């Protein structure tokens, strides 16, 4: 569960089947309280006494079997395991009364022991922090999915002419138009939702997250085999799906997600934000979401920082262009670029 990352552990050791779990009293009491919070789903209350008995083990096993679909429940809850994470997911949905939560009237508590209240308060604070983290993640997702386009979704001939003038070095305006055509299919840098055209590259996400999501998210984090492989096809079948993929990856690791996609009319990779004149990938994306003019500006900056690319553009060496812009696995981009360029030349 992403929301638990960065939080201190609620339980310090395993709870459950004797012989398999350590069953420290405070940990056991935490689990008993969590089960009681979601009691309508479980059906029977547990004594919050810090003692692991047959009823608690049965409760854990039934939860694993019914809720998590374990074929062979082990009756154990580990501090960072799937059963614990699931319990927290269910508990945060339950409105919890503010501390203190008194289960035993004080006049019945003969020993004056309020350990139960302290454990409940600790759990309540923990759940509140998880809720706050979930809400922050929701806002962040909303932020990345929010369209901030000012309406400038296309480029004019004048824009392209000015771009060629800015690059200088004798680079043809039709070379720049060919880049826009092949990278994003034309002069549009935005999709139907007024969000930049993107393509999510899971092998980059794998690199920038140190492979930690390979198992849990094989569609988002995978080993590179070939350009536009099967995972890429699923993630980028259309712009709606591409942005859903982005939002999912963004919830796992914001910076890595943004760096792992190509952006806008010229499909500049997020990890190239520095070459595009931005201090962070967040600033890069925020700018490219505004208009096609910013997308062109980022592209021009990227080109100007690559002498080999500039040389290829001047010489109309489409193979060198494709190599320096898209990397060694550039597919048939050189052929497509040459064809697009020649079509623009014929229209002169």
For each residue, the residues with C-beta under 8 A, 3 or more apart:
1: 4 5 85 88 89
2: 5 137 251 252
3: 7 130 133 134 137
4: 1 7 80 85 88 130
5: 1 2
6: 133
7: 3 4 10 126 129 130 133
8:
9: 12 79 80
10: 7 30 79 84 88 122 123 126
11: 14 15 24 26 27 30 31 77 79 84
12: 9 24 26 27 79
13: 21 22 23 24 27 79
14: 11 20 21 22 23 27 76 77 78 79
15: 11 21 22 23 24 27 28 30 31 52 56 60 76 77
16: 20 21 23 52 56 57 60 74 75 76 77
17: 20 21 57 60 74 75 76
18: 21 23 52 57
19:
20: 14 16 17 74 75 76
21: 13 14 15 16 17 18 52 76 77
22: 13 14 15 27
23: 13 14 15 16 18 27 28 52
24: 11 12 13 15 27 28
25: 28 29 50 51
26: 11 12 29 30 50 119
27: 11 12 13 14 15 22 23 24 30 31
28: 15 23 24 25 31 32 50 51 52 56
29: 25 26 32 33 48 49 50 115 116 119
30: 10 11 15 26 27 33 34 119 122 123
31: 11 15 27 28 34 35 56 60 77 87
32: 28 29 35 36 46 47 48 49 50 56
33: 29 30 36 37 48 119 120 123
34: 30 31 37 38 87 88 91 123
35: 31 32 38 39 42 46 56 59 63 87
36: 32 33 39 45 46 48
37: 33 34 90 91 94 96
38: 34 35 41 42 87 90 91 94
39: 35 36 42 43 44 45
40: 43
41: 38 67 90
42: 35 38 39 59 62 63
43: 39 40
44: 39 55 59
45: 36 39
46: 32 35 36 55 56 59
47: 32 51 55
48: 29 32 33 36 103 116 119 120
49: 29 32
50: 25 26 28 29 32 115 119
51: 25 28 47
52: 15 16 18 21 23 28 56 57
53: 56 57
54: 57 58
55: 44 46 47 58 59
56: 15 16 28 31 32 35 46 52 53 59 60
57: 16 17 18 52 53 54 60 61 75
58: 54 55 61 62 75
59: 35 42 44 46 55 56 62 63
60: 15 16 17 31 56 57 63 64 73 75 76 77 83
61: 57 58 64 65 73 74 75
62: 42 58 59 65 66 73
63: 35 42 59 60 66 67 68 83 86 87
64: 60 61 67 68 70 73 74 75 83
65: 61 62 68 69 70 73
66: 62 63 69
67: 41 63 64 86 90
68: 63 64 65 82 83 86
69: 65 66
70: 64 65 73 74
71:
72:
73: 60 61 62 64 65 70
74: 16 17 20 61 64 70
75: 16 17 20 57 58 60 61 64
76: 14 15 16 17 20 21 60 81 83
77: 11 14 15 16 21 31 60 81 83 84 87
78: 14 81 83 84
79: 9 10 11 12 13 14 84
80: 4 9 84 85
81: 76 77 78 84 85
82: 68 85 86
83: 60 63 64 68 76 77 78 86 87
84: 10 11 77 78 79 80 81 87 88
85: 1 4 80 81 82 88 89
86: 63 67 68 82 83 89 90
87: 31 34 35 38 63 77 83 84 90 91
88: 1 4 10 34 84 85 91 92 127 130
89: 1 85 86 92 93
90: 37 38 41 67 86 87 93 94
91: 34 37 38 87 88 94 123 127
92: 88 89 127 130 131 134
93: 89 90
94: 37 38 90 91
95:
96: 37 101 124 127 128
97: 101
98: 124
99: 117 120 121 124 125
100: 117 120 121
101: 96 97 117 120 121 124
102: 105 106 117
103: 48 116 117 120
104: 108 109 116
105: 102 108 109
106: 102 109
107:
108: 104 105
109: 104 105 106 112 113 114
110:
111:
112: 109
113: 109 116
114: 109 117 118
115: 29 50 118 119
116: 29 48 103 104 113 119 120
117: 99 100 101 102 103 114 120 121
118: 114 115 121 122
119: 26 29 30 33 48 50 115 116 122 123
120: 33 48 99 100 101 103 116 117 123 124
121: 99 100 101 117 118 124 125
122: 10 30 118 119 125 126
123: 10 30 33 34 91 119 120 126 127
124: 96 98 99 101 120 121 127 128
125: 99 121 122 128 129
126: 7 10 122 123 129 130
127: 88 91 92 96 123 124 130 131
128: 96 124 125 131 132
129: 7 125 126 132 133
130: 3 4 7 88 92 126 127 133 134
131: 92 127 128 134 135
132: 128 129 135 136
133: 3 6 7 129 130 136 137
134: 3 92 130 131 137 138
135: 131 132 138 139
136: 132 133 139 140
137: 2 3 133 134 140 141 251
138: 134 135 141 142
139: 135 136 142 143
140: 136 137 143 144 250 251 254
141: 137 138 144 145 247 250 251
142: 138 139 145 146
143: 139 140 146
144: 140 141 246 247 250 254 285
145: 141 142 195 243 247
146: 142 143
147: 193 194 195 289
148: 286 289 290
149: 152 153 190 194 195 289 290 291
150: 290 291
151: 291
152: 149 290 291 292 293
153: 149 188 189 190 194 291 292
154: 187 188 189 292
155: 159 160 180 187 189 265 292 293 296
156: 159 160
157: 160 161
158: 161 162
159: 155 156 162 163 292 293 296
160: 155 156 157 163 164 173 176 177 180
161: 157 158 164 165 173
162: 158 159 165 166
163: 159 160 166 167 173 176 296 300
164: 160 161 167 171 172 173 175 176
165: 161 162 168
166: 162 163 300
167: 163 164 171 176 300 303 304 310 313
168: 165 171
169: 310 313 314
170: 314
171: 164 167 168 175 176 310 313 314
172: 164 175 176 313 316 341
173: 160 161 163 164 176 177
174: 177 178 341 344 345
175: 164 171 172 178 179 313 316 321 341
176: 160 163 164 167 171 172 173 179 180
177: 160 173 174 180 181 187 340 341 344
178: 174 175 181 182 337 338 340 341 344
179: 175 176 182 183 266 299 325 337
180: 155 160 176 177 183 184 186 187 265 266
181: 177 178 184 185 186 187 340
182: 178 179 333 336 337 340
183: 179 180 262 265 266 267
184: 180 181 188 189 197 264 265 266 267
185: 181 188 197
186: 180 181
187: 154 155 177 180 181 265 292
188: 153 154 184 185 197 265 292
189: 153 154 155 184 196 197 264 265 266 288 291 292 295
190: 149 153 194 195 196 197 264 292
191: 194 195 196 197 239 243
192: 239
193: 147 239 240 243
194: 147 149 153 190 191
195: 145 147 149 190 191 198 239 243 289
196: 189 190 191 263 264 288 289 295
197: 184 185 188 189 190 191 239 263 264 265 267
198: 195 239 242 243 246 261 262 263 264
199: 232 236 242 261 262 267
200: 205 220 232 235 236 242 245 246 249 257 260 261
201: 204 205 232 260 261 262 269
202: 205 206 219 220 221 222 231 232 235 260
203: 206 207 222 223 224
204: 201 207 208 259 260 269 271
205: 200 201 202 208 209 213 220 221 249 253 256 257 260
206: 202 203 209 211 213 214 221 222 223
207: 203 204 210
208: 204 205 253 255 256 259 260 271
209: 205 206 212 213 221 252 253 256
210: 207
211: 206 214 221
212: 209 221
213: 205 206 209 216 217 220 221 252
214: 206 211 217 218 221 222
215: 218
216: 213
217: 213 214 220 221 248 249 252
218: 214 215 221 222 231
219: 202 222 231 234 235 245
220: 200 202 205 213 217 235 245 248 249 252
221: 202 205 206 209 211 212 213 214 217 218
222: 202 203 206 214 218 219 229 231
223: 203 206
224: 203 229
225: 229
226: 229 329
227: 232 329 330 331
228: 232 233 331
229: 222 224 225 226 232 233
230: 233 234
231: 202 218 219 222 234 235
232: 199 200 201 202 227 228 229 235 236
233: 228 229 230 236 237
234: 219 230 231 237 241
235: 200 202 219 220 231 232 241 242 245
236: 199 200 232 233 241 242 245
237: 233 234 241 242
238: 241 242
239: 191 192 193 195 197 198 242 243
240: 193 243 244
241: 234 235 236 237 238 244 245
242: 198 199 200 235 236 237 238 239 245 246 261
243: 145 191 193 195 198 239 240 246 247
244: 240 241 247 248
245: 200 219 220 235 236 241 242 248 249
246: 144 198 200 242 243 249 250 257 261
247: 141 144 145 243 244 250 251
248: 217 220 244 245 251 252
249: 200 205 217 220 245 246 252 253 256 257 260
250: 140 141 144 246 247 253 254 257 258
251: 2 137 140 141 247 248
252: 2 209 213 217 220 248 249 256 257
253: 205 208 209 249 250 256 257
254: 140 144 250 257 258 282
255: 208 258 259 281 282
256: 205 208 209 249 252 253 259 260
257: 200 205 246 249 250 252 253 254 260 261
258: 250 254 255 261 270 281 282 284 285
259: 204 208 255 256 269 270 271 273 281
260: 200 201 202 204 205 208 249 256 257 270 271
261: 198 199 200 201 242 246 257 258 269 270
262: 183 198 199 201 267 268 269 270
263: 196 197 198 267 268 269 270 284 285 288 295 298
264: 184 189 190 196 197 198 267 268 288 292 295 298 299
265: 155 180 183 184 187 188 189 197 292 295 296 299
266: 179 180 183 184 189 295 296 298 299 302
267: 183 184 197 199 262 263 264
268: 262 263 264 272 276 288 295 298 299 302
269: 201 204 259 261 262 263 272
270: 258 259 260 261 262 263 273 281 284 285
271: 204 208 259 260 281
272: 268 269 275 276 302
273: 259 270 276 278 279 280 281 283 284
274: 277 278 279
275: 272 301 302 305 306
276: 268 272 273 284 297 298 299 301 302
277: 274 297 298 301
278: 273 274 281 283 284 287 298
279: 273 274 283
280: 273 283 284
281: 255 258 259 270 271 273 278 284 285
282: 254 255 258 285 286
283: 273 278 279 280 286 287
284: 258 263 270 273 276 278 280 281 287 288 298
285: 144 258 263 270 281 282 288 289
286: 148 282 283 289 290
287: 278 283 284 290 294 297 298
288: 189 196 263 264 268 284 285 294 295 298
289: 147 148 149 195 196 285 286
290: 148 149 150 152 286 287 294
291: 149 150 151 152 153 189 294 295
292: 152 153 154 155 159 187 188 189 190 264 265 295 296
293: 152 155 159 296 297
294: 287 288 290 291 297 298
295: 189 196 263 264 265 266 268 288 291 292 298 299
296: 155 159 163 265 266 292 293 299 300
297: 276 277 287 293 294 300 301
298: 263 264 266 268 276 277 278 284 287 288 294 295 301 302
299: 179 264 265 266 268 276 295 296 302 303
300: 163 166 167 296 297 303 304
301: 275 276 277 297 298 304 305
302: 266 268 272 275 276 298 299 305 306
303: 167 299 300 306 309 310 313
304: 167 300 301 310
305: 275 301 302
306: 275 302 303 309 310 324
307: 310 311
308: 311 312 320 324
309: 303 306 312 313 320 321 324 325
310: 167 169 171 303 304 306 307 313 314
311: 307 308 314 315 317 320
312: 308 309 315 317 318 320 321 323 324
313: 167 169 171 172 175 303 309 310 316 321
314: 169 170 171 310 311
315: 311 312 320
316: 172 175 313 341
317: 311 312 320 321
318: 312 321 322 334 335 337 338 341
319: 322 323 334
320: 308 309 311 312 315 317 323 324
321: 175 309 312 313 317 318 324 325 334 337
322: 318 319 325 326 330 333 334 337
323: 312 319 320 326 327 328 330 334
324: 306 308 309 312 320 321
325: 179 309 321 322 330 333
326: 322 323 329 330 331 333
327: 323 330
328: 323
329: 226 227 326
330: 227 322 323 325 326 327 333 334
331: 227 228 326
332: 335 336
333: 182 322 325 326 330 336 337
334: 318 319 321 322 323 330 337 338
335: 318 332 338 339
336: 182 332 333 339 340
337: 178 179 182 318 321 322 333 334 340 341
338: 178 318 334 335 341 342
339: 335 336 342 343
340: 177 178 181 182 336 337 343 344
341: 172 174 175 177 178 316 318 337 338 344 345
342: 338 339 345 346
343: 339 340 346 347
344: 174 177 178 340 341 347 348
345: 174 341 342 348
346: 342 343
347: 343 344
348: 344 345
